[in-house]
Amino acid sequence: MAKTYDLKEGEEIDIICLEQYGFSRGAVEAVLMANIEKISLFDNLGHVLPMRSPQSILLPDIEKPSPIERTRRLFT
């Protein structure tokens, strides 16, 4: 179930996703896409910029990504 999250100045979008979802791979992109109209709240590195008033973002439902498989070495 999607929920709202109240932003705090200086937070990072990847840390928010890690704390809320338990993973950040794919979650950061999904959260930013769900909040495209609020993209100006973040700097280029994903930090929350200083705000004039309290802001919140939508945290959409996201499926946990499948585990990354280890690659095999072709040469030894």
C-alpha positions, 0 to 999 in steps of 0.5 A: 500500500502506497504511503506518504513520507514527510521529508526532512532537510538534508535526507538522501533519497537512497537512504529513505528508500533503504529505510522504508523498503529495505533496498534501494536498487530500483526503489529510488527510480520508482519513488522519483517517478512517482513524485516527478512534480516534486523533483525540484525538492532534491539536488543532483545527488539526491539530497533534500534541499532546504524547504520553505514549508514541510513537504511530503512525497509518495512512496509507491508499492514496489516489489523487492528486486530479485537477488543479483546473480554472481557472474562466472569467470570465463578465464582463470 
